[in-house]
Amino acid sequence: MLGIKRITGAADLAPEGAPGSWVSDAAREKFMAAYEQVFALWPQPCEEFDVETATTTTRVHAYRPHPDGPPVVLLTAAGSNAATWYPHVAALAKDGPVYGIDLPGDANPSVARAPITPPASCAAWLDELLTQLSDRPAHLVGISYGGWIAMNQAIRAPGRVASITLLDPAGLTKVDARFWWWFSLSGLAGLTPPPLRRRLTAWLGSPVMPDEMVTLMWAGLRGYHAEPKFPAVLSDDQLGEIRVPVLLVTGARSALVTPKEARDRAGHMPHAEVAVVPGSHGGFNRIDALNDKMAAFIDAQATASRGAAG
């Protein structure tokens, strides 16, 4: 990993127990220039605003063609930001507003005044955020570390959670060498020219990122000391405490949660279903089919909730 850092110029992580910080003002300005451009990929009109909580200022992006419906809240992977959800936003906004969250402690405009990685701190932050976004329970959709956040919320503060959709989530399995190998190769592929990048990402089972996203990714990795985000594996008993409906999606070639592991761990959740889709960790290759699956799951939970209320 040290060799990869030297090749890529990635910044060191923040010290354990400290919130993230920019390498320099110039690094922040470079990132923000790319950041402002990349949200043109989201469906329009896209709104953005900051939400104040006890420990953070959290940047939220909203697409609200149906503002009064059940909210969908998107939680990103560590080291990422809400821009990465652009292929999914419109499909998930057919009945209610969609909110993309820039996680405090990562490279983005959110500001963490204290670490939010401790499970109790993370749940308190998100519960406060959800309270301000809507008076209705939210359907949480999380990828990788964002999936752990969703599960943690369903365990510790489920009152504002309607369902959770987990895309190759962290926290179900131990991160081993296969993941770090995949992660390193994916990062190096992002440094290559577009024609070679397309071939490498196809070999890795990942989608090709637009050039704007690649520029933003590297500006963040090189310009920000991110808060370390390595959650512990949830126990079987903890998974049993997740009482909300769960859709667990993993890639057939996932380097983090294999299909077998997904089925084994989902078996401890009382109301979970598993879907295996083409692609690797986070590199789901059939976006339309995945969007249809997620939207149908969320709609089914919303319909069941309306029926119970009636």
N, C-alpha and C positions, 0 to 999 in steps of 0.2 A: 504493500500500500504506500510505503514511503516513496518508492520509485514512481508510482503513478502520480503522487503529489508533486514530485519534482518536474515530471513531464508536463503536467497540466497547469501548474502554478496555483493550485487550489489553496485557499487560505486555511489556516489552522482553525479547529473548532474553538468555541469559547471555553474558558475554564469551567470545570464541573461546578455546578451551583450558581453560575453567573448567566444573566441573559445575554443574548447575542449582541454584536456590535459591528459597525462598519470598519473596514480596514483604514479608510480615510474618507474625507469629504469628497475627493475626486472620484473614488470608487463608488460612492453612493450616487453621485451625479451621473456617472456613466451608466449605472444600473437603471436609474429612473428614466433616462432618455430611452432606453430599450423597453422599459416597462410600459411607458405611456403608449408606445406604438403597438405593442403586442395585443392589447385588449381590443383592438380593431377586429380581431378574430372572433370575438364574442358576438352573438346576435345583438342587433341594435333595436332600440336604444338601450344601452347598458349604463346603469347608474353606479356611482361609487361614493361611499361615505365612511366616516369613522364612527365607531361605537366605543364609548368609554366604559371600562369596567374597573374594578378595584385595583387590578394589577397590570392592565394593558390599555393601550389604544389600538383597536383592531380595525383594519381596513376590510370593508365588505363591498363586494360587487353584486349588483342586483339586476336581474332580468325579470320584469313583472308584467307580462301581458295579461295575467289574471291575478291581480294583487290580493284578492280576497280568499283564494283557495288555500289548501294545506301547503305550508312551506316545505321546500326541499333545500337542505343545507349541505353544501359540498365541502369536504375536508380533505386537504391535499396531502401528498407525500412529504416527508421531511426534505428540506432543501428546495422546495418548490413553491408555487404560488397559484392563485386562483385562475391565472391565464390558461393553465394546462387543461382546464375543463371545457374549453371552447367546443370540442366536438359533441358534447353531451347536453349542453345547457338548453337548447331549444326543445329537444326531445323530452326533457324533464319538466318543462314549463307549460305543458298543455292544460293543466288544471289549477296551478298555483304558482306563486313566486319562487324563483330560484336564487339562492344566495351563495356566492362563492367566498370563502373565508381565506384571507391571507394569514397564515399561522404566525403569531408572535414568536420571535426567536429565530426566524428565518429571514433570508434576504427579501424584503418587501417593505412597504410603508408602515406596517404595523410596528408598534413599539411595546416591548415587554419591560416593565419596571421591576419584575421579579420573574424567576424561572416558572414556566407553566408545565414542565415535564413531570413533576411529582404527580401521581395519579389523583390525589385529592385536590391539588391546586388546579390541575387541568379540568376536572369536573366542575369545580366552582367557577372557573373562568367561562366555560362553555354554557353552563346553566344561566349565568348572568347575561351572556350574549344572546342566547335564545329568548330569554324573557323580553329583551328589548326589541328583537326582530319581529315577534308575532305573539299574539295571545293564544295561538293554537299550537299543539304539539307538532314537532318537526320530524320529517323523514330525513335522517342523516345518511349521507352517502360518502364513504371514506375509502381512499385508496392507500395501501401500504401503511405508513404511520397514521394517516387519517382514519384508517380502519380501526386501528387500536384506540384512537380517541373515541370513535363511535361506540365500541364495545365498552370502554371504560365508563362512558356516560350512561350506557344502559345498565351498568352494574351499580354505579355510585349515585347517579342523579337522574333516574328514568322518568321523572314526572313530566318533562317537556319533550319526550322522545316518543314518536309514533311508530317508527320502524327503523331498522338499520340495514343498509346495503353495503356489503364489504367486498371490495375489489382487491384480491390478493393481500389481505391485511397482515400487518405486523402483529406480533403478540400471540399468534397461534403456534408457532414453531420456533425452534432455536435457529438463529441466523448462522449459517455455516459457510464453508469455503466456496460451495457452488454459487451462493448468492454474491459473495464478494468478487468472484471471478467474473460472473455476468455483469455486475455493476462496473467493474474496472474496464471490461471490454466495451460496454455501452458508452462509458465516458470517453474513451479513446476514439470510438467511432464518431462521436460528435465533433471531433477535431478535424476530421477528414473532409475533402472536397465533396460537394453534393452527390456526384455520380457514384463515388466509392461509398459514401455514407448510406446511400440507398441499398447497395448490395450487402453491406455489413449489417444494417438493421434488419433486413430480410433474413439473413442467416441467424441473427440473434432472436428472431421472432418478435421484433418490436416494430411499431409504426415509424414512418419517417417524419421527424419533426420539421415544421417549417423553419426557414432560415431565421425568422424573427425570434422563434422560441430558442433556437440554439444560441443565438447572441445573448439573449436574456439569461439563459442557464449559466453560461460561462461568466457573465458579469457578476452573477450572484455567487457562484462558487469561488471566484477569485477575489471578490470584493467584500465578503462578509464572514465574520467569525460566528458561525451558527451555533445556537444552543444544542448541545449533544442530545440526540433523541434515539435512545436504544432501550425500548420498553422491555420489561421482563415478560416471559411467557406466562400467559394466564393459565391458572390451574383448572382442572376439570370442574371443581366446585364453583370457581368464579364463573366459568362459562354457564353453569347451571343456573346462575343468578340472572342471566339475561332472559327476561320474560317477554320482551317485545318481539314481534315478527322479524326474522332475519333472512336475508338473501345473501349467501356467501358465494362469490364468483371467483374462480381461479383459472389461470391459463393452463392449457394442456402441457406447456413447456415451462411452467413457472419455476423459477429458481428459489422461490421463497416458500410457497405452499403448494405441494403437489396435490393432484386430485385425490389420492388416497388419504393424505393428511387432512385435506379439507373435509372429506366425509367423516373421518374419525373424530375430528374436533367438533364438527357441527353436531354430531350425535349427542353431545353433552348439553346443547342448547335446546330448550323445550319446543321452540317454534321456528326451527331453521330449515331452509331448503338450500341445496347446493347446485350450482350450475358450473359446468366446465366448458370453457370457450377456447378457440384457437389463440395461440400467442404465448408470450413469456410473461415475466413479472411486469404488470402494468402495460404490457404491449399487446393488448387485445386487438386482434387483427380485423374483426368484422364489427365495425363500430355500429352500424345500423341495427344489426341483430342484437348486440349488447344493449343499445339504447331501448329497443323494443322490450327486451326482457326486464330491464330496470323499471321502465315506465309502467309495464303491466303489473309488476310486483307492487309498486307504490300505489297504483290505482286500486288494486285489490284490497290493500290495507285501508285506504281512504274510504272505499265503498263499505267495507265491513264496519268501520267506525261509524259511518252515517247510519247504517242499519241498526247498530247497537244503540245509538242515540235516539233513533226513532221508536 
